[in-house]
């Protein structure tokens, strides 16, 4: 994650104005973040802001909290507060994460958390339409773009469809590896999308606050009629917005949808 050094902030607080001090500071910080800062550029610490503007720490925190809530600023736990990066459209497609980030001109990376074989039991067996205890390959990763944590993905593959998959190092692109090694090209799928809150584990992995909003997406991806990939992904809600094209039944798709 590339962080830019904080620079001085222009503006003063006028104690004679009727407008509350935290609102004045909020406007100064918003103007600074949008007109002066580059995305990802650091702001001074709350302590430094309090000293610079002659305000109480609680007043500074009130202004910063508001700007984080509206999406102008973003906090990185244990690091600081930064001018927010634009949210990326999360378009639901059967492409790999690597392919999608490269399409956006970003550098994808991943940290492998698990790459092993586990039995499908209970809920997992039902979701994958397997008998209880059937072996599946688990591939769990922390996915990054330009060095920033973006999502935690956990994929499950029926072991009988990918013999020898664990004999080699974990792939950098799952779908590309499945196509190259086994001729498996995902043809269609179903996603279930819901909001959730970051548990302590996911908060640490994604560098967000405990309880921060996440987008949870469960996917069933198929080759012909057979499920080949069941996945659960947790996306940082401060880095994604969901984009879903709509079309009225019986009408033809227009060029606006990228036909």
KEGUDREN-674390 format. One record per residue (C-alpha): residue number from 1; z, x negated, y negated. Coordinates in nm, 3 decimals. Layout:
+------+---------+---------+---------+
: resi :      c3 :      c1 :      c2 :
+------+---------+---------+---------+
:  NUM :       Z :       X :       Y :
...
+------+---------+---------+---------+
END
This chain:
+------+---------+---------+---------+
: resi :      c3 :      c1 :      c2 :
+------+---------+---------+---------+
:    1 :   0.000 :   0.000 :   0.000 :
:    2 :  -0.114 :  -0.158 :  -0.327 :
:    3 :   0.132 :  -0.088 :  -0.609 :
:    4 :   0.058 :  -0.164 :  -0.974 :
:    5 :   0.333 :  -0.303 :  -1.196 :
:    6 :   0.500 :  -0.066 :  -1.443 :
:    7 :   0.398 :  -0.097 :  -1.806 :
:    8 :   0.579 :   0.015 :  -2.124 :
:    9 :   0.557 :   0.384 :  -2.213 :
:   10 :   0.468 :   0.493 :  -2.567 :
:   11 :   0.662 :   0.774 :  -2.728 :
:   12 :   1.002 :   0.860 :  -2.869 :
:   13 :   1.259 :   1.135 :  -2.828 :
:   14 :   1.329 :   1.332 :  -3.148 :
:   15 :   1.689 :   1.462 :  -3.140 :
:   16 :   1.618 :   1.693 :  -3.438 :
:   17 :   1.365 :   1.903 :  -3.247 :
:   18 :   1.462 :   2.232 :  -3.084 :
:   19 :   1.280 :   2.126 :  -2.770 :
:   20 :   1.521 :   1.993 :  -2.504 :
:   21 :   1.519 :   1.618 :  -2.452 :
:   22 :   1.415 :   1.642 :  -2.087 :
:   23 :   1.111 :   1.849 :  -2.190 :
:   24 :   1.015 :   1.589 :  -2.453 :
:   25 :   1.046 :   1.312 :  -2.196 :
:   26 :   0.852 :   1.516 :  -1.943 :
:   27 :   0.560 :   1.546 :  -2.187 :
:   28 :   0.571 :   1.174 :  -2.268 :
:   29 :   0.571 :   1.077 :  -1.899 :
:   30 :   0.296 :   1.325 :  -1.813 :
:   31 :   0.073 :   1.191 :  -2.091 :
:   32 :   0.143 :   0.835 :  -1.980 :
:   33 :   0.069 :   0.909 :  -1.613 :
:   34 :  -0.257 :   1.091 :  -1.684 :
:   35 :  -0.404 :   0.891 :  -1.971 :
:   36 :  -0.269 :   0.538 :  -1.926 :
:   37 :  -0.184 :   0.486 :  -1.559 :
:   38 :  -0.415 :   0.420 :  -1.271 :
:   39 :  -0.341 :   0.617 :  -0.952 :
:   40 :  -0.054 :   0.446 :  -0.773 :
:   41 :   0.068 :   0.264 :  -1.083 :
:   42 :   0.446 :   0.234 :  -1.098 :
:   43 :   0.663 :   0.391 :  -1.363 :
:   44 :   0.980 :   0.220 :  -1.484 :
:   45 :   1.293 :   0.305 :  -1.289 :
:   46 :   1.507 :   0.597 :  -1.401 :
:   47 :   1.767 :   0.348 :  -1.520 :
:   48 :   1.510 :   0.166 :  -1.734 :
:   49 :   1.375 :   0.495 :  -1.870 :
:   50 :   1.726 :   0.602 :  -1.966 :
:   51 :   1.780 :   0.275 :  -2.154 :
:   52 :   1.438 :   0.282 :  -2.322 :
:   53 :   1.467 :   0.639 :  -2.450 :
:   54 :   1.844 :   0.647 :  -2.506 :
:   55 :   1.899 :   0.930 :  -2.259 :
:   56 :   2.143 :   1.011 :  -1.983 :
:   57 :   2.026 :   0.939 :  -1.628 :
:   58 :   2.056 :   1.311 :  -1.543 :
:   59 :   1.818 :   1.396 :  -1.827 :
:   60 :   1.565 :   1.143 :  -1.699 :
:   61 :   1.604 :   1.268 :  -1.341 :
:   62 :   1.540 :   1.627 :  -1.456 :
:   63 :   1.212 :   1.526 :  -1.623 :
:   64 :   1.095 :   1.312 :  -1.331 :
:   65 :   1.187 :   1.578 :  -1.072 :
:   66 :   0.971 :   1.831 :  -1.255 :
:   67 :   0.671 :   1.598 :  -1.265 :
:   68 :   0.708 :   1.515 :  -0.896 :
:   69 :   0.722 :   1.886 :  -0.818 :
:   70 :   0.405 :   1.961 :  -1.017 :
:   71 :   0.221 :   1.668 :  -0.855 :
:   72 :   0.183 :   1.442 :  -1.158 :
:   73 :   0.417 :   1.180 :  -1.012 :
:   74 :   0.507 :   1.087 :  -0.658 :
:   75 :   0.813 :   0.919 :  -0.514 :
:   76 :   0.804 :   0.662 :  -0.236 :
:   77 :   1.143 :   0.643 :  -0.071 :
:   78 :   1.311 :   0.311 :  -0.131 :
:   79 :   1.024 :   0.185 :  -0.348 :
:   80 :   0.994 :   0.385 :  -0.672 :
:   81 :   0.803 :   0.649 :  -0.866 :
:   82 :   0.428 :   0.627 :  -0.926 :
:   83 :   0.139 :   0.805 :  -1.093 :
:   84 :   0.017 :   1.043 :  -0.825 :
:   85 :  -0.304 :   0.983 :  -0.638 :
:   86 :  -0.545 :   1.278 :  -0.619 :
:   87 :  -0.495 :   1.490 :  -0.308 :
:   88 :  -0.768 :   1.466 :  -0.048 :
:   89 :  -0.933 :   1.775 :   0.091 :
:   90 :  -0.826 :   1.819 :   0.451 :
:   91 :  -1.147 :   1.957 :   0.600 :
:   92 :  -1.106 :   2.078 :   0.955 :
:   93 :  -1.370 :   1.890 :   1.153 :
:   94 :  -1.405 :   1.745 :   1.501 :
:   95 :  -1.429 :   1.388 :   1.372 :
:   96 :  -1.194 :   1.097 :   1.418 :
:   97 :  -0.953 :   0.988 :   1.148 :
:   98 :  -1.135 :   0.655 :   1.113 :
:   99 :  -1.468 :   0.827 :   1.058 :
:  100 :  -1.321 :   1.062 :   0.798 :
:  101 :  -1.146 :   0.789 :   0.596 :
:  102 :  -1.456 :   0.568 :   0.600 :
:  103 :  -1.660 :   0.863 :   0.476 :
:  104 :  -1.419 :   0.886 :   0.182 :
:  105 :  -1.455 :   0.515 :   0.105 :
:  106 :  -1.100 :   0.431 :   0.216 :
:  107 :  -0.983 :   0.166 :   0.460 :
:  108 :  -0.827 :   0.329 :   0.768 :
:  109 :  -0.554 :   0.164 :   0.971 :
:  110 :  -0.311 :   0.271 :   1.240 :
:  111 :   0.018 :   0.159 :   1.387 :
:  112 :   0.047 :   0.251 :   1.754 :
:  113 :   0.381 :   0.412 :   1.833 :
:  114 :   0.315 :   0.513 :   2.196 :
:  115 :   0.027 :   0.451 :   2.437 :
:  116 :   0.139 :   0.546 :   2.785 :
:  117 :   0.127 :   0.800 :   3.065 :
:  118 :   0.374 :   1.089 :   3.077 :
:  119 :   0.402 :   1.407 :   3.286 :
:  120 :   0.293 :   1.731 :   3.125 :
:  121 :   0.589 :   1.963 :   3.161 :
:  122 :   0.688 :   2.295 :   3.008 :
:  123 :   0.521 :   2.367 :   2.676 :
:  124 :   0.285 :   2.068 :   2.700 :
:  125 :   0.156 :   2.174 :   3.043 :
:  126 :   0.094 :   2.527 :   2.916 :
:  127 :  -0.089 :   2.409 :   2.604 :
:  128 :  -0.311 :   2.178 :   2.811 :
:  129 :  -0.370 :   2.433 :   3.089 :
:  130 :  -0.239 :   2.188 :   3.350 :
:  131 :  -0.004 :   2.224 :   3.642 :
:  132 :   0.355 :   2.129 :   3.562 :
:  133 :   0.402 :   1.753 :   3.600 :
:  134 :   0.032 :   1.662 :   3.584 :
:  135 :  -0.016 :   1.311 :   3.433 :
:  136 :  -0.148 :   1.288 :   3.078 :
:  137 :  -0.218 :   0.995 :   2.848 :
:  138 :  -0.005 :   1.003 :   2.532 :
:  139 :  -0.144 :   0.828 :   2.224 :
:  140 :   0.089 :   0.843 :   1.924 :
:  141 :   0.003 :   0.669 :   1.596 :
:  142 :   0.104 :   0.637 :   1.235 :
:  143 :  -0.223 :   0.664 :   1.041 :
:  144 :  -0.273 :   0.492 :   0.706 :
:  145 :  -0.539 :   0.484 :   0.437 :
:  146 :  -0.557 :   0.189 :   0.197 :
:  147 :  -0.216 :   0.090 :   0.334 :
:  148 :  -0.043 :   0.423 :   0.258 :
:  149 :   0.109 :   0.636 :   0.539 :
:  150 :  -0.092 :   0.957 :   0.567 :
:  151 :  -0.006 :   1.126 :   0.895 :
:  152 :   0.154 :   1.093 :   1.235 :
:  153 :  -0.080 :   1.194 :   1.518 :
:  154 :   0.011 :   1.251 :   1.881 :
:  155 :  -0.281 :   1.306 :   2.120 :
:  156 :  -0.258 :   1.405 :   2.485 :
:  157 :  -0.549 :   1.357 :   2.725 :
:  158 :  -0.564 :   1.473 :   3.089 :
:  159 :  -0.533 :   1.148 :   3.285 :
:  160 :  -0.800 :   1.249 :   3.538 :
:  161 :  -1.059 :   1.266 :   3.258 :
:  162 :  -0.990 :   0.911 :   3.134 :
:  163 :  -0.929 :   0.687 :   3.437 :
:  164 :  -0.836 :   0.331 :   3.340 :
:  165 :  -0.786 :   0.424 :   2.974 :
:  166 :  -0.448 :   0.249 :   2.965 :
:  167 :  -0.586 :  -0.069 :   3.121 :
:  168 :  -0.723 :  -0.179 :   2.785 :
:  169 :  -0.556 :  -0.204 :   2.443 :
:  170 :  -0.514 :   0.116 :   2.241 :
:  171 :  -0.842 :   0.209 :   2.069 :
:  172 :  -0.884 :   0.192 :   1.694 :
:  173 :  -1.084 :   0.517 :   1.699 :
:  174 :  -0.991 :   0.763 :   1.972 :
:  175 :  -1.298 :   0.987 :   1.966 :
:  176 :  -1.538 :   0.691 :   1.946 :
:  177 :  -1.367 :   0.530 :   2.246 :
:  178 :  -1.383 :   0.851 :   2.448 :
:  179 :  -1.754 :   0.880 :   2.377 :
:  180 :  -1.835 :   0.516 :   2.450 :
:  181 :  -1.624 :   0.479 :   2.767 :
:  182 :  -1.645 :   0.824 :   2.922 :
:  183 :  -1.931 :   1.006 :   2.749 :
:  184 :  -1.684 :   1.265 :   2.618 :
:  185 :  -1.800 :   1.417 :   2.291 :
:  186 :  -1.578 :   1.693 :   2.151 :
:  187 :  -1.796 :   2.001 :   2.110 :
:  188 :  -1.561 :   2.265 :   1.977 :
:  189 :  -1.195 :   2.324 :   1.914 :
:  190 :  -0.921 :   2.542 :   1.773 :
:  191 :  -0.663 :   2.444 :   1.512 :
:  192 :  -0.332 :   2.606 :   1.432 :
:  193 :  -0.204 :   2.511 :   1.087 :
:  194 :   0.146 :   2.568 :   0.954 :
:  195 :   0.391 :   2.430 :   0.702 :
:  196 :   0.695 :   2.237 :   0.817 :
:  197 :   0.959 :   2.001 :   0.678 :
:  198 :   0.995 :   1.630 :   0.747 :
:  199 :   1.263 :   1.544 :   0.999 :
:  200 :   1.451 :   1.216 :   0.946 :
:  201 :   1.211 :   1.045 :   1.189 :
:  202 :   0.894 :   1.170 :   1.019 :
:  203 :   1.038 :   1.111 :   0.674 :
:  204 :   1.092 :   0.745 :   0.759 :
:  205 :   0.748 :   0.703 :   0.915 :
:  206 :   0.563 :   0.875 :   0.630 :
:  207 :   0.778 :   0.732 :   0.348 :
:  208 :   0.879 :   1.074 :   0.214 :
:  209 :   1.213 :   1.241 :   0.156 :
:  210 :   1.394 :   1.413 :   0.441 :
:  211 :   1.286 :   1.777 :   0.422 :
:  212 :   0.967 :   1.704 :   0.227 :
:  213 :   0.680 :   1.946 :   0.301 :
:  214 :   0.432 :   1.850 :   0.570 :
:  215 :   0.120 :   2.014 :   0.712 :
:  216 :   0.144 :   2.052 :   1.088 :
:  217 :  -0.183 :   2.095 :   1.277 :
:  218 :  -0.203 :   2.160 :   1.650 :
:  219 :  -0.552 :   2.111 :   1.792 :
:  220 :  -0.717 :   2.199 :   2.122 :
:  221 :  -1.052 :   2.015 :   2.152 :
:  222 :  -1.298 :   2.088 :   2.430 :
:  223 :  -1.598 :   1.942 :   2.609 :
:  224 :  -1.786 :   2.246 :   2.727 :
:  225 :  -1.507 :   2.469 :   2.864 :
:  226 :  -1.256 :   2.199 :   2.955 :
:  227 :  -0.976 :   2.090 :   2.723 :
:  228 :  -0.991 :   1.712 :   2.676 :
:  229 :  -0.766 :   1.654 :   2.376 :
:  230 :  -0.449 :   1.834 :   2.271 :
:  231 :  -0.295 :   1.694 :   1.955 :
:  232 :  -0.017 :   1.756 :   1.708 :
:  233 :  -0.052 :   1.601 :   1.362 :
:  234 :   0.188 :   1.589 :   1.070 :
:  235 :   0.019 :   1.530 :   0.734 :
:  236 :   0.190 :   1.445 :   0.406 :
:  237 :   0.152 :   1.759 :   0.195 :
:  238 :   0.155 :   1.548 :  -0.122 :
:  239 :  -0.162 :   1.368 :  -0.009 :
:  240 :  -0.365 :   1.657 :   0.133 :
:  241 :  -0.482 :   2.001 :   0.037 :
:  242 :  -0.647 :   2.224 :   0.293 :
:  243 :  -1.014 :   2.309 :   0.232 :
:  244 :  -1.161 :   2.589 :   0.442 :
:  245 :  -1.513 :   2.726 :   0.380 :
:  246 :  -1.541 :   3.102 :   0.421 :
:  247 :  -1.843 :   3.309 :   0.516 :
:  248 :  -1.885 :   3.681 :   0.545 :
:  249 :  -1.987 :   3.787 :   0.899 :
:  250 :  -2.356 :   3.857 :   0.926 :
:  251 :  -2.459 :   3.644 :   0.628 :
:  252 :  -2.644 :   3.315 :   0.638 :
:  253 :  -2.482 :   2.988 :   0.538 :
:  254 :  -2.605 :   2.858 :   0.203 :
:  255 :  -2.662 :   2.504 :   0.081 :
:  256 :  -2.330 :   2.521 :  -0.103 :
:  257 :  -2.159 :   2.468 :   0.230 :
:  258 :  -2.354 :   2.158 :   0.311 :
:  259 :  -2.576 :   2.354 :   0.560 :
+------+---------+---------+---------+
END
